C-alpha cells in the first residue's frame, strides 16, 4: 500500500524513518498498512497524547510516547525521557523498524527528536541535516539551530548509553 500524502519514509540502516504533523486517528491504519511499525508521539498529555497512543495501538502500531510539552529546551525530566527513547528507538530502526515521528505541527519537537535520532543512529552532523531535509523540508527549515544544538547534546548522551562497556 502507498504511504499517505506528505509522508515519505527515508531509509535508516535496515529500517526507515518518516516525519509528519499530528496524524488524524483515521490515518493510523493506513500508516500501518503502508509499513509503519512504530508511531513516536512527542506531545504532552494535555495535548491528547494518550488518545493518539490508544488509536495507534488499535491500528496495530507500536506506540512510543515522549512527553515533550513544547518546542523549548527539554527539562531534566524530559531530557531523560528523550534519551531513553533514543536509545530504544535507534537500534529498532537501524535493525528494520519503520518509525513515524510526530508532534503537533511536526516541526520543532519533531525536528529536534528526529535529528537526535539520526545522530544517535550514527549519522554525522552533515548527513543528519541532509536526511532531515529529505524527511520533511518544512521541519528542516523550521527546527532552528538552537533545537539542533539541544538535539546534539541529547544524541551524545544517547550514544554514550549505547556504547559498549
C-alpha positions as CSV (number, residue, x, y, z in Angstrom):
1,X,0.0,0.0,0.0
2,X,1.1,3.6,-0.7
3,X,2.1,5.9,2.1
4,X,-0.4,8.7,2.9
5,X,0.2,12.0,1.2
6,X,3.0,14.0,2.7
7,X,4.7,11.1,4.5
8,X,7.7,9.7,2.7
9,X,9.9,7.3,4.7
10,X,13.7,7.6,4.3
11,X,15.9,4.6,4.8
12,X,17.9,4.4,8.0
13,X,20.0,1.3,8.4
14,X,17.7,-1.7,7.7
15,X,14.7,0.4,8.6
16,X,13.2,3.7,7.8
17,X,12.0,7.0,9.4
18,X,9.2,9.3,8.5
19,X,8.0,12.7,9.9
20,X,4.6,14.3,10.0
21,X,2.4,16.6,11.9
22,X,-0.1,15.1,14.4
23,X,-1.8,12.4,12.3
24,X,-5.6,12.1,12.3
25,X,-6.8,8.9,14.1
26,X,-8.4,7.7,10.9
27,X,-4.9,7.8,9.2
28,X,-3.2,5.4,11.6
29,X,-4.4,2.2,10.0
30,X,-3.1,3.5,6.6
31,X,0.3,4.1,8.2
32,X,0.3,0.5,9.5
33,X,-0.8,-0.8,6.1
34,X,1.9,1.2,4.3
35,X,4.6,-0.4,6.5
36,X,5.0,1.7,9.6
37,X,5.8,-0.4,12.7
38,X,6.1,2.4,15.3
39,X,4.5,5.7,16.0
40,X,6.5,8.1,18.1
41,X,4.4,10.8,19.7
42,X,6.1,13.9,21.1
43,X,3.1,15.5,22.8
44,X,2.1,16.4,26.3
45,X,-0.7,14.5,28.0
46,X,-2.8,17.7,27.8
47,X,-2.4,17.7,24.0
48,X,-4.1,14.3,23.8
49,X,-1.1,12.1,23.6
50,X,-2.9,9.2,25.3
51,X,-5.7,9.2,22.8
52,X,-3.1,9.1,20.0
53,X,-1.5,6.2,21.7
54,X,-4.7,4.2,22.1
55,X,-5.6,4.8,18.4
56,X,-2.1,3.8,17.3
57,X,-2.1,0.6,19.2
58,X,-5.6,-0.2,17.9
59,X,-4.2,0.3,14.4
60,X,-1.5,-2.3,15.1
61,X,1.4,0.2,15.6
62,X,3.8,0.0,18.5
63,X,3.5,3.3,20.3
64,X,6.3,5.2,21.9
65,X,5.4,8.3,23.9
66,X,7.9,11.0,24.7
67,X,6.3,13.6,26.9
68,X,7.5,16.9,25.4
69,X,5.2,19.8,26.3
70,X,6.6,22.2,23.7
71,X,9.5,23.1,21.4
72,X,11.5,24.7,24.2
73,X,14.7,23.2,25.7
74,X,13.6,20.0,27.4
75,X,13.5,20.0,31.2
76,X,15.8,17.5,33.0
77,X,12.9,15.0,33.3
78,X,12.0,15.4,29.6
79,X,15.7,15.0,28.7
80,X,15.8,11.7,30.5
81,X,12.7,10.6,28.6
82,X,14.1,11.7,25.2
83,X,17.4,9.9,25.8
84,X,15.7,6.8,26.9
85,X,13.5,6.8,23.7
86,X,16.5,7.5,21.5
87,X,18.5,4.6,23.0
88,X,15.5,2.3,22.5
89,X,14.5,3.6,19.0
90,X,17.9,3.9,17.2
91,X,18.6,0.1,17.3
92,X,15.0,-0.7,16.4
93,X,15.0,1.5,13.3
94,X,18.5,0.6,12.2
95,X,17.5,-3.0,12.7
96,X,14.5,-2.9,10.5
97,X,11.6,-1.0,12.1
98,X,9.8,1.8,10.3
99,X,9.0,4.7,12.7
100,X,6.8,7.7,12.1
101,X,7.6,10.6,14.4
102,X,5.2,13.5,15.1
103,X,4.4,16.3,17.4
104,X,1.6,18.8,16.8
105,X,2.8,20.7,13.7
106,X,5.7,18.3,13.0
107,X,8.3,21.0,13.1
108,X,10.1,22.0,16.3
109,X,9.8,18.9,18.6
110,X,9.8,16.6,15.6
111,X,12.8,18.2,14.1
112,X,14.8,18.1,17.3
113,X,14.0,14.5,18.1
114,X,14.5,13.3,14.5
115,X,17.9,15.0,14.3
116,X,18.9,13.5,17.6
117,X,17.7,10.0,16.4
118,X,19.7,10.3,13.2
119,X,22.8,11.3,15.2
120,X,22.2,8.5,17.7
121,X,22.0,6.1,14.8
122,X,25.4,7.1,13.7
123,X,25.0,9.7,11.0
124,X,27.4,12.6,11.2
125,X,26.0,16.2,11.5
126,X,26.0,16.9,7.8
127,X,24.4,13.6,6.9
128,X,21.8,14.1,9.7
129,X,21.0,17.6,8.4
130,X,20.6,16.4,4.8
131,X,18.5,13.4,5.9
132,X,16.2,15.7,8.0
133,X,15.7,17.8,4.8
134,X,14.8,14.7,2.8
135,X,12.4,13.6,5.5
136,X,10.4,16.8,5.6
137,X,11.5,20.1,4.2
138,X,9.2,22.2,6.4
139,X,10.7,20.5,9.5
140,X,14.3,21.1,8.4
141,X,13.5,24.7,7.6
142,X,11.7,25.4,10.9
143,X,13.5,23.4,13.5
144,X,16.0,26.1,14.4
145,X,19.7,25.9,15.2
146,X,19.1,26.1,18.9
147,X,17.0,22.9,18.8
148,X,19.6,21.2,16.7
149,X,22.2,22.1,19.4
150,X,19.9,20.6,22.1
151,X,19.4,17.5,19.8
152,X,23.2,17.2,19.5
153,X,23.5,17.1,23.3
154,X,20.7,14.6,23.6
155,X,22.3,12.4,20.9
156,X,25.6,12.5,22.7
157,X,24.0,11.2,25.9
158,X,22.2,8.5,24.0
159,X,25.3,7.4,22.1
160,X,27.2,7.1,25.5
161,X,24.4,4.9,26.8
162,X,24.6,2.7,23.7
163,X,28.4,2.4,23.7
164,X,29.7,-1.0,24.8
165,X,31.3,-1.3,28.2
